Amino acid sequence: MNESSQEILKKFQERIGYHFKNSKLLLQALTHSSRANEMQTGRYGDNERMEFLGDAVLEVNSSDFIYRHHPEMSEGEMSRYRASIVCEPTLAACARDINLDSCILLGKGEEMTGGRQRDSIVSDAFEAVIGALYLDGGMEPAKKFIDSYVLNDLENKTLFYDSKTRLQEVVQSVGKEVTYEEIGEEGPDNDKTFFMKASVPGLLDETGAGHTKKKAEQMAAYKALVALKARGMI
């Protein structure tokens, strides 16, 4: 990464509209263990503990949101809905929406092996930022961040969650089946992108891309669901 850590911190704070009183908290939130090990900053120089805290703050706020906005839901329904909001792929997508993935500080080896594209690393950093906001300013800035970047556009986010299962249910209801076909790949072995096509005869053909075949299938299924929704089939 060519930019200095300070430049990265400054741009990210401007992006989210919050300026940390203690910028070291944000620096730690964006520091992956591979970078901490490389810089020899000590056992607690990475974002793992902060991610633990952010996860708890996110769960409280998402639970409160669901409880207040969905009085018709049972406990089980609320749990499933929350899982769709805070799952790893969804949080990684939320992080990429604000370009947080480009701000993560990785070790050279992790960078070279495609760590910046891994949902696990990106979603953990996102939760660590929530933890940093909570430590810096309390619940108010953490909640504002969650409201703005997690609890927005929920209809599409929950549509993305387990989209392959949802698509299968929709097409089976009209007596059809969905199939997936690999149609190509590109990039080096350590940073490959796969392209998969979801097809339903006489109904749809949608292509998705991802760094694994499973993620490419999920994206193709999500695009198919969006198309079906536009036709009033969902």
LUMVEX-611862 format. One record per residue (C-alpha): x, y, z. Coordinates in pm, 1 decimal. Each point is the difference from the previous one (the first is absolute). Layout:
<nodes>
<node><px>X</px><py>Y</py><pz>Z</pz></node>
...
</nodes>
This chain:
<nodes>
<node><px>0.0</px><py>0.0</py><pz>0.0</pz></node>
<node><px>160.2</px><py>326.8</py><pz>-108.3</pz></node>
<node><px>-185.1</px><py>232.4</py><pz>236.0</pz></node>
<node><px>130.0</px><py>53.7</py><pz>353.0</pz></node>
<node><px>-200.9</px><py>-127.1</py><pz>295.6</pz></node>
<node><px>-85.6</px><py>358.0</py><pz>97.0</pz></node>
<node><px>-134.9</px><py>78.6</py><pz>-347.5</pz></node>
<node><px>-213.0</px><py>-314.4</py><pz>10.6</pz></node>
<node><px>-139.3</px><py>90.7</py><pz>343.3</pz></node>
<node><px>-77.6</px><py>355.9</py><pz>-108.7</pz></node>
<node><px>-184.6</px><py>-103.8</py><pz>-317.0</pz></node>
<node><px>-199.7</px><py>-268.9</py><pz>177.5</pz></node>
<node><px>-113.3</px><py>238.7</py><pz>275.3</pz></node>
<node><px>-113.5</px><py>248.2</py><pz>-262.5</pz></node>
<node><px>-185.6</px><py>-276.6</py><pz>-180.9</pz></node>
<node><px>-202.0</px><py>-106.9</py><pz>304.4</pz></node>
<node><px>-44.1</px><py>353.3</py><pz>136.8</pz></node>
<node><px>155.5</px><py>-70.6</py><pz>338.1</pz></node>
<node><px>334.7</px><py>125.2</py><pz>126.9</pz></node>
<node><px>157.5</px><py>-201.3</py><pz>277.9</pz></node>
<node><px>118.3</px><py>171.1</py><pz>316.2</pz></node>
<node><px>251.0</px><py>-283.3</py><pz>29.0</pz></node>
<node><px>109.3</px><py>-95.4</py><pz>-351.3</pz></node>
<node><px>205.7</px><py>-289.7</py><pz>138.2</pz></node>
<node><px>-326.8</px><py>-186.2</py><pz>52.8</pz></node>
<node><px>-82.8</px><py>22.0</py><pz>-369.7</pz></node>
<node><px>354.8</px><py>-97.7</py><pz>-92.4</pz></node>
<node><px>-30.6</px><py>-313.1</py><pz>211.1</pz></node>
<node><px>-343.4</px><py>-79.6</py><pz>-146.5</pz></node>
<node><px>147.2</px><py>1.9</py><pz>-348.8</pz></node>
<node><px>312.8</px><py>-200.1</py><pz>89.7</pz></node>
<node><px>-12.1</px><py>-369.3</py><pz>-89.9</pz></node>
<node><px>202.4</px><py>-247.0</py><pz>205.7</pz></node>
<node><px>234.3</px><py>-58.7</py><pz>-295.7</pz></node>
<node><px>94.8</px><py>369.2</py><pz>4.4</pz></node>
<node><px>37.3</px><py>7.1</py><pz>379.7</pz></node>
<node><px>229.3</px><py>-303.0</py><pz>-12.7</pz></node>
<node><px>202.5</px><py>153.8</py><pz>-280.4</pz></node>
<node><px>38.5</px><py>330.2</py><pz>186.4</pz></node>
<node><px>63.5</px><py>-180.6</py><pz>331.2</pz></node>
<node><px>-254.3</px><py>216.9</py><pz>179.6</pz></node>
<node><px>-72.4</px><py>-264.9</py><pz>259.5</pz></node>
<node><px>-271.2</px><py>-247.4</py><pz>74.7</pz></node>
<node><px>-280.4</px><py>256.4</py><pz>21.9</pz></node>
<node><px>98.0</px><py>224.3</py><pz>-291.2</pz></node>
<node><px>-256.3</px><py>-146.0</py><pz>-241.3</pz></node>
<node><px>-378.3</px><py>32.3</py><pz>-28.3</pz></node>
<node><px>-107.1</px><py>-339.0</py><pz>137.9</pz></node>
<node><px>-104.7</px><py>115.1</py><pz>349.3</pz></node>
<node><px>-169.4</px><py>307.4</py><pz>-143.0</pz></node>
<node><px>-191.3</px><py>-218.0</py><pz>-248.1</pz></node>
<node><px>-130.9</px><py>-201.6</py><pz>297.2</pz></node>
<node><px>-136.6</px><py>317.7</py><pz>158.7</pz></node>
<node><px>-143.2</px><py>132.6</py><pz>-325.8</pz></node>
<node><px>-181.1</px><py>-326.8</py><pz>-61.1</pz></node>
<node><px>-180.9</px><py>38.8</py><pz>333.5</pz></node>
<node><px>-89.7</px><py>365.5</py><pz>-68.6</pz></node>
<node><px>-131.7</px><py>-96.2</py><pz>-344.1</pz></node>
<node><px>-210.8</px><py>-281.4</py><pz>143.9</pz></node>
<node><px>-160.9</px><py>226.8</py><pz>259.7</pz></node>
<node><px>-85.6</px><py>269.2</py><pz>-253.9</pz></node>
<node><px>-126.9</px><py>-236.0</py><pz>-270.2</pz></node>
<node><px>-209.6</px><py>-186.6</py><pz>259.2</pz></node>
<node><px>-148.3</px><py>327.3</py><pz>125.2</pz></node>
<node><px>-79.1</px><py>107.2</py><pz>-358.3</pz></node>
<node><px>-176.3</px><py>-327.6</py><pz>-80.4</pz></node>
<node><px>-192.9</px><py>-0.9</py><pz>328.2</pz></node>
<node><px>-129.4</px><py>353.9</py><pz>-54.6</pz></node>
<node><px>-73.1</px><py>-22.9</py><pz>-373.7</pz></node>
<node><px>-140.8</px><py>-352.3</py><pz>-22.7</pz></node>
<node><px>-254.5</px><py>-61.8</py><pz>278.3</pz></node>
<node><px>-152.7</px><py>-274.4</py><pz>-215.8</pz></node>
<node><px>311.9</px><py>-219.7</py><pz>18.8</pz></node>
<node><px>43.8</px><py>-289.8</py><pz>240.9</pz></node>
<node><px>329.4</px><py>-56.2</py><pz>185.4</pz></node>
<node><px>109.5</px><py>-255.1</py><pz>-258.9</pz></node>
<node><px>-86.5</px><py>230.2</py><pz>-287.9</pz></node>
<node><px>190.6</px><py>284.8</py><pz>163.0</pz></node>
<node><px>305.6</px><py>-222.9</py><pz>46.2</pz></node>
<node><px>-2.2</px><py>-106.0</py><pz>-364.5</pz></node>
<node><px>-47.2</px><py>356.8</py><pz>-118.7</pz></node>
<node><px>285.9</px><py>123.1</py><pz>217.3</pz></node>
<node><px>222.0</px><py>-280.1</py><pz>-132.6</pz></node>
<node><px>-66.9</px><py>118.5</py><pz>-355.1</pz></node>
<node><px>101.1</px><py>355.0</py><pz>94.6</pz></node>
<node><px>320.4</px><py>-75.0</py><pz>192.7</pz></node>
<node><px>133.5</px><py>-298.5</py><pz>-195.1</pz></node>
<node><px>354.4</px><py>18.1</py><pz>-138.4</pz></node>
<node><px>-87.8</px><py>55.6</py><pz>-370.2</pz></node>
<node><px>-248.4</px><py>276.3</py><pz>82.9</pz></node>
<node><px>240.7</px><py>184.7</py><pz>228.2</pz></node>
<node><px>277.5</px><py>-33.6</py><pz>-257.3</pz></node>
<node><px>-234.2</px><py>152.0</py><pz>-259.4</pz></node>
<node><px>-83.1</px><py>285.5</py><pz>241.2</pz></node>
<node><px>372.5</px><py>59.1</py><pz>50.4</pz></node>
<node><px>67.9</px><py>10.0</py><pz>-372.2</pz></node>
<node><px>-283.0</px><py>250.3</py><pz>-47.7</pz></node>
<node><px>210.2</px><py>250.3</py><pz>197.0</pz></node>
<node><px>333.6</px><py>-124.2</py><pz>-142.0</pz></node>
<node><px>112.2</px><py>-122.4</py><pz>339.6</pz></node>
<node><px>169.5</px><py>-296.7</py><pz>-169.1</pz></node>
<node><px>248.8</px><py>239.0</py><pz>-161.3</pz></node>
<node><px>89.2</px><py>143.9</py><pz>343.2</pz></node>
<node><px>91.1</px><py>-324.4</py><pz>177.9</pz></node>
<node><px>367.7</px><py>-17.9</py><pz>95.7</pz></node>
<node><px>129.6</px><py>-343.4</py><pz>-99.4</pz></node>
<node><px>336.3</px><py>-168.6</py><pz>19.4</pz></node>
<node><px>184.0</px><py>-40.7</py><pz>-328.8</pz></node>
<node><px>-61.4</px><py>-374.5</py><pz>-15.6</pz></node>
<node><px>-372.6</px><py>34.1</py><pz>67.6</pz></node>
<node><px>-23.4</px><py>274.2</py><pz>-260.8</pz></node>
<node><px>174.9</px><py>-212.2</py><pz>-261.4</pz></node>
<node><px>-227.9</px><py>-298.9</py><pz>59.0</pz></node>
<node><px>-322.1</px><py>200.0</py><pz>-49.3</pz></node>
<node><px>-88.5</px><py>70.0</py><pz>361.8</pz></node>
<node><px>-169.3</px><py>326.8</py><pz>-89.1</pz></node>
<node><px>-265.1</px><py>-194.6</py><pz>-194.0</pz></node>
<node><px>-79.3</px><py>-243.2</py><pz>283.3</pz></node>
<node><px>-342.5</px><py>61.6</py><pz>153.4</pz></node>
<node><px>124.1</px><py>-121.2</py><pz>340.0</pz></node>
<node><px>273.4</px><py>265.0</py><pz>18.6</pz></node>
<node><px>-220.6</px><py>278.8</py><pz>-135.2</pz></node>
<node><px>-299.6</px><py>-78.0</py><pz>223.4</pz></node>
<node><px>224.0</px><py>-28.6</py><pz>309.5</pz></node>
<node><px>147.3</px><py>343.3</py><pz>-73.3</pz></node>
<node><px>-351.5</px><py>141.7</py><pz>-39.9</pz></node>
<node><px>-100.7</px><py>-132.0</py><pz>343.3</pz></node>
<node><px>328.4</px><py>128.2</py><pz>145.8</pz></node>
<node><px>-83.5</px><py>350.3</py><pz>-127.7</pz></node>
<node><px>-332.5</px><py>-24.7</py><pz>184.1</pz></node>
<node><px>193.4</px><py>-94.7</py><pz>312.7</pz></node>
<node><px>236.8</px><py>293.5</py><pz>-50.2</pz></node>
<node><px>-291.4</px><py>242.4</py><pz>-39.1</pz></node>
<node><px>-153.8</px><py>-132.3</py><pz>321.2</pz></node>
<node><px>327.4</px><py>39.0</py><pz>192.1</pz></node>
<node><px>61.5</px><py>349.2</py><pz>-139.4</pz></node>
<node><px>-344.0</px><py>154.6</py><pz>32.8</pz></node>
<node><px>-236.3</px><py>-246.6</py><pz>167.0</pz></node>
<node><px>-311.3</px><py>-159.4</py><pz>-141.8</pz></node>
<node><px>-126.4</px><py>304.1</py><pz>-193.4</pz></node>
<node><px>264.2</px><py>9.1</py><pz>-279.1</pz></node>
<node><px>7.5</px><py>-380.1</py><pz>-16.5</pz></node>
<node><px>-379.1</px><py>-10.9</py><pz>-41.8</pz></node>
<node><px>7.0</px><py>276.2</py><pz>-262.1</pz></node>
<node><px>260.7</px><py>-195.6</py><pz>-198.4</pz></node>
<node><px>-204.2</px><py>-321.0</py><pz>24.0</pz></node>
<node><px>-321.4</px><py>179.2</py><pz>-99.3</pz></node>
<node><px>171.1</px><py>161.7</py><pz>-298.5</pz></node>
<node><px>200.2</px><py>-291.6</py><pz>-136.1</pz></node>
<node><px>-160.8</px><py>-321.8</py><pz>129.1</pz></node>
<node><px>-367.4</px><py>64.3</py><pz>69.7</pz></node>
<node><px>-57.7</px><py>173.2</py><pz>-334.3</pz></node>
<node><px>-129.9</px><py>-161.2</py><pz>-318.4</pz></node>
<node><px>-89.5</px><py>-309.9</py><pz>202.1</pz></node>
<node><px>-236.6</px><py>-135.9</py><pz>-261.8</pz></node>
<node><px>282.9</px><py>-57.3</py><pz>-245.8</pz></node>
<node><px>243.9</px><py>-115.6</py><pz>268.0</pz></node>
<node><px>-234.0</px><py>-268.6</py><pz>128.0</pz></node>
<node><px>-72.7</px><py>-99.1</py><pz>-359.1</pz></node>
<node><px>374.8</px><py>-60.1</py><pz>-41.9</pz></node>
<node><px>16.9</px><py>-217.4</py><pz>312.5</pz></node>
<node><px>-17.5</px><py>-366.7</py><pz>-101.8</pz></node>
<node><px>-118.5</px><py>110.3</py><pz>-343.6</pz></node>
<node><px>54.6</px><py>-345.2</py><pz>-153.5</pz></node>
<node><px>-254.4</px><py>-158.2</py><pz>234.5</pz></node>
<node><px>-245.3</px><py>285.5</py><pz>-53.9</pz></node>
<node><px>31.9</px><py>-24.5</py><pz>-378.4</pz></node>
<node><px>-53.7</px><py>-375.4</py><pz>7.8</pz></node>
<node><px>-319.5</px><py>47.2</py><pz>202.5</pz></node>
<node><px>-131.8</px><py>263.0</py><pz>-241.9</pz></node>
<node><px>63.6</px><py>-198.0</py><pz>-318.8</pz></node>
<node><px>-130.6</px><py>-324.4</py><pz>151.6</pz></node>
<node><px>-327.0</px><py>178.4</py><pz>75.3</pz></node>
<node><px>-50.5</px><py>34.9</py><pz>-376.3</pz></node>
<node><px>110.3</px><py>-355.9</py><pz>-75.2</pz></node>
<node><px>353.3</px><py>73.9</py><pz>-116.1</pz></node>
<node><px>358.6</px><py>-66.6</py><pz>111.2</pz></node>
<node><px>306.4</px><py>222.9</py><pz>11.4</pz></node>
<node><px>340.2</px><py>-118.3</py><pz>-123.0</pz></node>
<node><px>345.3</px><py>155.9</py><pz>37.8</pz></node>
<node><px>275.8</px><py>-9.4</py><pz>-259.0</pz></node>
<node><px>355.1</px><py>131.1</py><pz>14.3</pz></node>
<node><px>53.9</px><py>224.3</py><pz>-300.7</pz></node>
<node><px>351.0</px><py>127.3</py><pz>66.1</pz></node>
<node><px>271.1</px><py>116.0</py><pz>237.2</pz></node>
<node><px>274.1</px><py>259.9</py><pz>-0.8</pz></node>
<node><px>294.7</px><py>115.5</py><pz>207.0</pz></node>
<node><px>296.1</px><py>-170.5</py><pz>170.7</pz></node>
<node><px>-48.2</px><py>-306.9</py><pz>218.0</pz></node>
<node><px>27.0</px><py>202.5</py><pz>322.9</pz></node>
<node><px>-257.0</px><py>257.7</py><pz>-111.8</pz></node>
<node><px>-230.4</px><py>-176.3</py><pz>-245.7</pz></node>
<node><px>-348.0</px><py>116.9</py><pz>-97.8</pz></node>
<node><px>-257.0</px><py>-258.4</py><pz>-107.9</pz></node>
<node><px>-306.3</px><py>60.5</py><pz>-217.9</pz></node>
<node><px>-308.9</px><py>-216.6</py><pz>47.7</pz></node>
<node><px>-334.2</px><py>7.9</py><pz>-181.9</pz></node>
<node><px>-333.3</px><py>-76.2</py><pz>165.3</pz></node>
<node><px>-252.4</px><py>-128.3</py><pz>-252.3</pz></node>
<node><px>-367.2</px><py>-87.9</py><pz>9.8</pz></node>
<node><px>-130.9</px><py>-112.6</py><pz>-340.8</pz></node>
<node><px>-242.0</px><py>251.6</py><pz>-146.3</pz></node>
<node><px>32.0</px><py>224.7</py><pz>302.4</pz></node>
<node><px>347.9</px><py>144.6</py><pz>58.2</pz></node>
<node><px>375.9</px><py>-4.6</py><pz>-61.1</pz></node>
<node><px>209.1</px><py>207.7</py><pz>241.9</pz></node>
<node><px>376.7</px><py>10.8</py><pz>47.8</pz></node>
<node><px>185.1</px><py>60.7</py><pz>325.9</pz></node>
<node><px>366.2</px><py>48.3</py><pz>89.1</pz></node>
<node><px>189.0</px><py>-85.6</py><pz>316.9</pz></node>
<node><px>331.8</px><py>-110.8</py><pz>141.0</pz></node>
<node><px>-139.7</px><py>-348.7</py><pz>55.0</pz></node>
<node><px>-245.8</px><py>-195.6</py><pz>-211.8</pz></node>
<node><px>-244.8</px><py>-3.9</py><pz>291.1</pz></node>
<node><px>6.2</px><py>380.2</py><pz>29.1</pz></node>
<node><px>-37.6</px><py>37.3</py><pz>-376.1</pz></node>
<node><px>-305.5</px><py>-228.9</py><pz>12.7</pz></node>
<node><px>-142.8</px><py>203.9</py><pz>285.8</pz></node>
<node><px>42.1</px><py>321.8</py><pz>-195.5</pz></node>
<node><px>-161.7</px><py>-154.9</py><pz>-309.3</pz></node>
<node><px>-290.6</px><py>-119.7</py><pz>215.1</pz></node>
<node><px>-36.2</px><py>344.3</py><pz>157.3</pz></node>
<node><px>-11.6</px><py>168.3</py><pz>-341.9</pz></node>
<node><px>-260.2</px><py>-254.9</py><pz>-107.9</pz></node>
<node><px>-212.4</px><py>79.8</py><pz>306.5</pz></node>
<node><px>22.9</px><py>373.9</py><pz>-73.1</pz></node>
<node><px>-113.7</px><py>-67.2</py><pz>-357.2</pz></node>
<node><px>-290.0</px><py>-216.9</py><pz>117.4</pz></node>
<node><px>-97.8</px><py>261.5</py><pz>255.7</pz></node>
<node><px>-11.7</px><py>265.0</py><pz>-273.9</pz></node>
<node><px>-246.3</px><py>-224.4</py><pz>-184.5</pz></node>
<node><px>-220.1</px><py>-30.8</py><pz>306.6</pz></node>
<node><px>78.2</px><py>-368.3</py><pz>55.9</pz></node>
<node><px>124.8</px><py>56.8</py><pz>356.2</pz></node>
</nodes>
